[in-house]
Protein backbone atom coordinates (compact mmCIF):
# COMPACT_ATOMS: atom_id res chain seq x y z
CA UNK A 1 0.00 0.00 0.00
CA UNK A 2 1.60 3.26 -1.13
CA UNK A 3 -1.02 5.93 -0.41
CA UNK A 4 -0.33 7.60 2.98
CA UNK A 5 -3.98 8.54 3.49
CA UNK A 6 -5.08 4.93 2.90
CA UNK A 7 -2.49 3.81 5.44
CA UNK A 8 -3.77 6.29 8.03
CA UNK A 9 -7.31 4.97 7.54
CA UNK A 10 -6.10 1.56 8.78
CA UNK A 11 -4.82 2.84 12.13
CA UNK A 12 -8.06 2.47 14.15
CA UNK A 13 -8.23 -1.22 13.23
CA UNK A 14 -4.92 -2.06 14.87
CA UNK A 15 -4.23 -3.52 18.30
CA UNK A 16 -0.78 -2.67 19.66
CA UNK A 17 1.08 -3.87 22.75
CA UNK A 18 3.62 -1.53 24.35
CA UNK A 19 6.12 -2.93 26.85
CA UNK A 20 8.56 -0.79 28.82
CA UNK A 21 9.13 1.88 31.42
CA UNK A 22 6.08 4.07 32.04
CA UNK A 23 7.30 7.46 33.28
CA UNK A 24 5.50 10.46 34.73
CA UNK A 25 6.60 13.62 32.91
CA UNK A 26 5.94 16.71 35.03
CA UNK A 27 6.40 20.19 33.55
CA UNK A 28 6.78 23.04 36.04
CA UNK A 29 6.19 26.31 34.21
CA UNK A 30 7.28 29.64 35.61
CA UNK A 31 9.28 32.81 35.19
CA UNK A 32 12.88 33.43 36.27
CA UNK A 33 13.48 37.16 36.74
CA UNK A 34 16.19 37.27 39.41
CA UNK A 35 19.01 35.33 41.02
CA UNK A 36 18.94 33.76 44.46
CA UNK A 37 20.78 35.78 47.14
CA UNK A 38 22.36 32.70 48.71
CA UNK A 39 23.97 31.53 45.47
CA UNK A 40 23.72 32.78 41.87
CA UNK A 41 21.02 30.45 40.57
CA UNK A 42 17.68 31.48 39.02
CA UNK A 43 14.67 31.93 41.28
CA UNK A 44 11.65 30.58 39.40
CA UNK A 45 8.17 31.75 40.30
CA UNK A 46 5.93 28.85 39.32
CA UNK A 47 2.67 29.60 37.57
CA UNK A 48 1.39 26.06 36.94
CA UNK A 49 2.43 22.50 36.26
CA UNK A 50 1.28 19.73 33.92
CA UNK A 51 1.55 15.98 34.38
CA UNK A 52 1.78 13.85 31.24
CA UNK A 53 2.58 10.20 30.46
CA UNK A 54 6.22 9.76 29.45
CA UNK A 55 8.52 6.97 28.29
CA UNK A 56 6.63 3.86 27.17
CA UNK A 57 3.45 5.55 28.39
CA UNK A 58 4.03 8.39 25.93
CA UNK A 59 4.42 5.87 23.11
CA UNK A 60 1.11 4.34 24.20
CA UNK A 61 -0.81 7.63 24.26
CA UNK A 62 0.64 8.57 20.86
CA UNK A 63 -0.70 5.31 19.44
CA UNK A 64 -4.11 5.99 20.99
CA UNK A 65 -4.12 9.54 19.64
CA UNK A 66 -3.55 8.09 16.18
CA UNK A 67 -6.57 5.83 16.60
CA UNK A 68 -4.97 2.50 17.51
CA UNK A 69 -6.17 0.24 20.32
CA UNK A 70 -3.41 0.04 22.93
CA UNK A 71 -2.39 -2.30 25.75
CA UNK A 72 0.42 -0.95 27.97
CA UNK A 73 2.58 -3.26 30.12
CA UNK A 74 4.79 -1.76 32.83
CA UNK A 75 5.56 -1.71 36.56
CA UNK A 76 5.25 1.40 38.75
CA UNK A 77 5.41 2.23 42.44
CA UNK A 78 2.66 2.45 45.05
CA UNK A 79 3.03 6.21 45.43
CA UNK A 80 1.46 9.55 44.55
CA UNK A 81 3.42 9.80 41.30
CA UNK A 82 2.12 6.38 40.28
CA UNK A 83 -1.45 7.49 40.94
CA UNK A 84 -0.92 10.65 38.88
CA UNK A 85 0.57 8.62 36.03
CA UNK A 86 -2.40 6.26 35.99
CA UNK A 87 -4.80 9.21 36.06
CA UNK A 88 -2.96 10.82 33.15
CA UNK A 89 -3.20 7.57 31.17
CA UNK A 90 -6.91 7.18 31.86
CA UNK A 91 -7.44 10.77 30.67
CA UNK A 92 -5.97 9.62 27.34
CA UNK A 93 -8.21 6.52 27.24
CA UNK A 94 -5.36 4.11 28.02
CA UNK A 95 -6.29 1.22 30.29
CA UNK A 96 -4.07 0.76 33.35
CA UNK A 97 -5.16 -2.86 33.83
CA UNK A 98 -1.78 -4.28 32.77
CA UNK A 99 0.30 -1.79 34.75
CA UNK A 100 1.57 -3.57 37.84
CA UNK A 101 1.91 -1.65 41.11
CA UNK A 102 4.83 -2.77 43.27
CA UNK A 103 5.01 -1.18 46.77
CA UNK A 104 8.77 -1.76 46.76
CA UNK A 105 9.36 0.42 43.70
CA UNK A 106 9.31 4.19 43.23
CA UNK A 107 7.52 5.45 40.13
CA UNK A 108 9.88 6.87 37.51
CA UNK A 109 9.34 10.63 37.33
CA UNK A 110 11.08 13.32 35.28
CA UNK A 111 10.37 16.88 36.42
CA UNK A 112 11.37 19.77 34.18
CA UNK A 113 11.42 23.43 35.20
CA UNK A 114 10.68 25.58 32.16
CA UNK A 115 10.77 29.34 31.63
CA UNK A 116 9.25 30.11 28.25
CA UNK A 117 11.21 27.96 25.80
CA UNK A 118 14.14 27.50 28.20
CA UNK A 119 14.65 24.29 30.11
CA UNK A 120 16.24 25.44 33.38
CA UNK A 121 16.49 22.18 35.28
CA UNK A 122 15.43 18.54 35.20
CA UNK A 123 15.43 16.25 38.21
CA UNK A 124 14.65 12.55 38.10
CA UNK A 125 13.49 9.97 40.61
CA UNK A 126 12.35 6.38 40.57
CA UNK A 127 13.50 2.78 40.77
CA UNK A 128 15.94 1.66 38.10
CA UNK A 129 16.85 -1.80 39.35
CA UNK A 130 15.36 -4.93 37.77
CA UNK A 131 11.75 -5.63 38.68
CA UNK A 132 11.09 -8.22 41.37
CA UNK A 133 10.63 -11.89 40.33
CA UNK A 134 6.91 -11.85 41.22
CA UNK A 135 6.34 -8.78 39.01
CA UNK A 136 8.39 -10.39 36.24
CA UNK A 137 6.25 -13.54 36.37
CA UNK A 138 2.98 -11.60 36.33
CA UNK A 139 4.17 -9.35 33.49
CA UNK A 140 5.14 -12.33 31.32
CA UNK A 141 1.84 -14.06 32.03
CA UNK A 142 -0.09 -10.93 30.99
CA UNK A 143 1.97 -10.59 27.82
CA UNK A 144 1.27 -14.19 26.84
CA UNK A 145 -2.47 -13.68 27.34
CA UNK A 146 -2.57 -10.56 25.16
CA UNK A 147 -0.06 -11.49 22.46
CA UNK A 148 -2.33 -13.45 20.11
CA UNK A 149 -4.75 -10.50 19.78
CA UNK A 150 -2.07 -7.98 18.81
CA UNK A 151 -1.17 -6.72 15.35
CA UNK A 152 2.03 -5.02 16.49
CA UNK A 153 4.33 -4.84 19.51
CA UNK A 154 6.60 -2.00 20.62
CA UNK A 155 9.41 -2.47 23.11
CA UNK A 156 10.28 0.85 24.78
CA UNK A 157 13.34 0.06 26.90
CA UNK A 158 14.95 2.91 28.83
CA UNK A 159 17.14 0.46 30.78
CA UNK A 160 15.22 1.11 34.01
CA UNK A 161 14.55 -2.51 34.93
CA UNK A 162 11.32 -3.57 33.19
CA UNK A 163 12.88 -5.49 30.28
CA UNK A 164 14.76 -8.15 32.25
CA UNK A 165 16.50 -11.07 30.49
CA UNK A 166 13.51 -13.30 31.35
CA UNK A 167 11.01 -10.80 29.89
CA UNK A 168 13.10 -10.45 26.73
CA UNK A 169 13.35 -14.24 26.39
CA UNK A 170 9.58 -14.56 26.80
CA UNK A 171 9.01 -11.97 24.07
CA UNK A 172 11.47 -13.78 21.79
CA UNK A 173 9.55 -17.05 22.27
CA UNK A 174 6.21 -15.37 21.61
CA UNK A 175 7.54 -13.67 18.50
CA UNK A 176 8.86 -16.99 17.18
CA UNK A 177 5.53 -18.72 17.80
CA UNK A 178 3.29 -15.91 16.49
CA UNK A 179 5.27 -13.20 14.64
CA UNK A 180 4.02 -9.62 14.92
CA UNK A 181 5.22 -6.32 13.55
CA UNK A 182 7.85 -5.85 16.25
CA UNK A 183 9.60 -2.49 16.70
CA UNK A 184 12.28 -1.94 19.33
CA UNK A 185 13.32 1.40 20.81
CA UNK A 186 16.02 0.58 23.34
CA UNK A 187 19.16 2.08 24.82
CA UNK A 188 21.01 -1.22 24.38
CA UNK A 189 19.90 -2.81 21.12
CA UNK A 190 22.46 -5.60 21.39
CA UNK A 191 20.14 -7.28 23.92
CA UNK A 192 17.49 -7.78 21.24
CA UNK A 193 19.39 -9.26 18.29
CA UNK A 194 17.84 -12.72 18.73
CA UNK A 195 14.31 -11.30 18.42
CA UNK A 196 14.72 -10.63 14.66
CA UNK A 197 12.70 -7.44 14.99
CA UNK A 198 10.81 -5.89 12.12
CA UNK A 199 12.51 -2.59 12.92
CA UNK A 200 14.66 -0.82 15.48
CA UNK A 201 14.68 2.91 16.16
CA UNK A 202 18.02 3.99 17.58
CA UNK A 203 19.28 7.54 17.91
CA UNK A 204 22.85 8.50 17.06
CA UNK A 205 24.24 7.96 20.56
CA UNK A 206 22.70 4.48 20.68
CA UNK A 207 24.32 3.67 17.34
CA UNK A 208 27.71 4.70 18.74
CA UNK A 209 27.12 2.41 21.73
CA UNK A 210 26.09 -0.43 19.44
CA UNK A 211 29.22 0.01 17.32
CA UNK A 212 31.39 0.32 20.42
CA UNK A 213 32.53 3.85 19.64
CA UNK A 214 34.00 5.50 22.72
CA UNK A 215 33.24 9.09 21.75
CA UNK A 216 31.18 11.18 19.35
CA UNK A 217 32.65 11.46 15.89
CA UNK A 218 34.14 14.72 14.74
CA UNK A 219 31.51 15.94 12.27
CA UNK A 220 34.21 17.83 10.36
CA UNK A 221 35.88 14.54 9.50
CA UNK A 222 32.76 12.49 8.90
CA UNK A 223 29.15 13.67 9.09
CA UNK A 224 26.67 11.70 11.15
CA UNK A 225 24.67 10.90 8.01
CA UNK A 226 27.74 9.57 6.18
CA UNK A 227 28.76 7.55 9.21
CA UNK A 228 25.36 5.86 9.47
CA UNK A 229 25.26 5.09 5.75
CA UNK A 230 28.78 3.67 5.79
CA UNK A 231 27.90 1.35 8.67
CA UNK A 232 24.41 0.41 7.47
CA UNK A 233 25.07 -3.33 7.03
CA UNK A 234 26.85 -3.58 10.38
CA UNK A 235 23.98 -1.80 12.17
CA UNK A 236 21.41 -4.15 10.67
CA UNK A 237 23.49 -7.25 11.41
CA UNK A 238 24.18 -6.26 15.03
CA UNK A 239 20.51 -5.50 15.73
CA UNK A 240 19.11 -8.47 13.83
CA UNK A 241 16.40 -6.19 12.44
CA UNK A 242 15.00 -5.98 8.93
CA UNK A 243 14.80 -2.19 9.15
CA UNK A 244 16.71 0.40 11.17
CA UNK A 245 15.21 3.88 11.47
CA UNK A 246 18.07 5.98 12.83
CA UNK A 247 16.92 9.36 14.15
CA UNK A 248 19.34 12.30 14.08
CA UNK A 249 17.46 15.16 15.77
CA UNK A 250 17.61 18.28 13.57
CA UNK A 251 19.19 16.22 10.77
CA UNK A 252 16.09 14.08 10.41
CA UNK A 253 16.37 10.31 10.06
CA UNK A 254 17.82 7.59 7.85
CA UNK A 255 16.00 4.35 7.05
CA UNK A 256 18.32 1.39 6.52
CA UNK A 257 17.47 -1.94 4.85
CA UNK A 258 19.60 -4.79 3.58
CA UNK A 259 20.70 -4.37 -0.05
CA UNK A 260 18.75 -1.13 -0.48
CA UNK A 261 19.82 2.48 -0.74
CA UNK A 262 19.30 4.29 2.59
CA UNK A 263 16.21 6.51 2.62
CA UNK A 264 16.83 9.99 4.02
CA UNK A 265 14.23 12.12 5.80
CA UNK A 266 14.90 15.77 6.59
CA UNK A 267 13.58 17.55 9.68
CA UNK A 268 12.43 21.07 10.42
CA UNK A 269 14.52 22.71 13.19
CA UNK A 270 12.64 23.08 16.47
CA UNK A 271 13.14 24.46 19.96
CA UNK A 272 14.84 21.77 22.12
CA UNK A 273 12.13 21.94 24.80
CA UNK A 274 9.57 21.04 22.15
CA UNK A 275 11.36 17.93 20.94
CA UNK A 276 10.72 16.07 24.22
CA UNK A 277 8.90 12.85 23.35
CA UNK A 278 9.10 13.37 19.57
CA UNK A 279 11.05 10.11 19.29
CA UNK A 280 8.13 8.25 20.89
CA UNK A 281 5.78 9.85 18.36
CA UNK A 282 8.06 8.71 15.54
CA UNK A 283 8.20 5.16 16.91
CA UNK A 284 4.44 4.92 17.42
CA UNK A 285 3.59 6.21 13.95
CA UNK A 286 6.30 4.20 12.20
CA UNK A 287 5.07 1.00 13.88
CA UNK A 288 1.39 1.28 13.06
CA UNK A 289 2.18 2.40 9.52
CA UNK A 290 4.30 -0.73 8.98
CA UNK A 291 1.57 -2.86 10.57
CA UNK A 292 -0.93 -1.26 8.18
CA UNK A 293 1.06 -2.42 5.16
CA UNK A 294 3.12 0.69 4.42
CA UNK A 295 6.53 0.42 2.84
CA UNK A 296 9.40 1.50 5.13
CA UNK A 297 9.73 4.77 3.16
CA UNK A 298 6.02 5.65 3.47
CA UNK A 299 6.02 4.62 7.13
CA UNK A 300 9.02 6.88 7.73
CA UNK A 301 7.36 9.80 5.94
CA UNK A 302 4.26 9.41 8.12
CA UNK A 303 6.39 9.12 11.27
CA UNK A 304 8.41 12.21 10.36
CA UNK A 305 5.23 14.18 9.67
CA UNK A 306 3.76 13.19 13.05
CA UNK A 307 6.99 14.16 14.82
CA UNK A 308 7.00 17.51 13.01
CA UNK A 309 3.49 18.18 14.29
CA UNK A 310 4.37 17.49 17.95
CA UNK A 311 7.54 19.64 17.97
CA UNK A 312 5.32 22.62 17.26
CA UNK A 313 3.60 22.02 20.61
CA UNK A 314 4.88 22.39 24.16
CA UNK A 315 5.54 19.58 26.63
CA UNK A 316 5.19 15.88 25.85
CA UNK A 317 2.77 16.48 22.99
CA UNK A 318 0.63 14.25 20.78
CA UNK A 319 -0.21 14.05 17.09
CA UNK A 320 -3.84 13.17 16.40
CA UNK A 321 -5.04 11.10 13.47
CA UNK A 322 -6.98 14.16 12.29
CA UNK A 323 -3.82 16.30 12.30
CA UNK A 324 -1.86 13.67 10.40
CA UNK A 325 -4.59 13.34 7.77
CA UNK A 326 -4.75 17.12 7.37
CA UNK A 327 -0.99 17.25 6.90
CA UNK A 328 -1.10 14.88 3.94
CA UNK A 329 -4.30 16.35 2.50
CA UNK A 330 -2.56 19.73 2.46
CA UNK A 331 0.45 18.18 0.74
CA UNK A 332 -1.80 16.66 -1.92
CA UNK A 333 -3.62 19.95 -2.52
CA UNK A 334 -0.29 21.78 -2.96
CA UNK A 335 1.05 19.27 -5.47
Buried (B, 14 or more C-beta within 10 A) or exposed (E): EEEBEEBBBBBEEBBBBBBBBBBBBBBBBBEBEEEEEEEEEBEBEEEEBBBBBBBBBBBBBBBBBBBBBBBBBBBBBEBEBBBBBBEBBEEBEBBBEBBBBBEEBBBBBBBBBBBEEEBBEEEEBBBBEBBBEEBBBBBBEBBBEBBEEBBBBBBBBBEBBBBBEBBBEBBBBBBEEEEBBBBBBBBEBEBBBEBBBBBBBBBBEBBBBBEEEEEEBEEEEEBBBEBBBEBBEEBBEBBBBBBBBBBBBEBBBBBBBEEEEBBBBEBEEBEEBBBBBBBBBBBBBBBBBBBBBBBBBBBBBBBBBBBBBBBEBBBBBBBBBEBBBEBBEEEEEEE
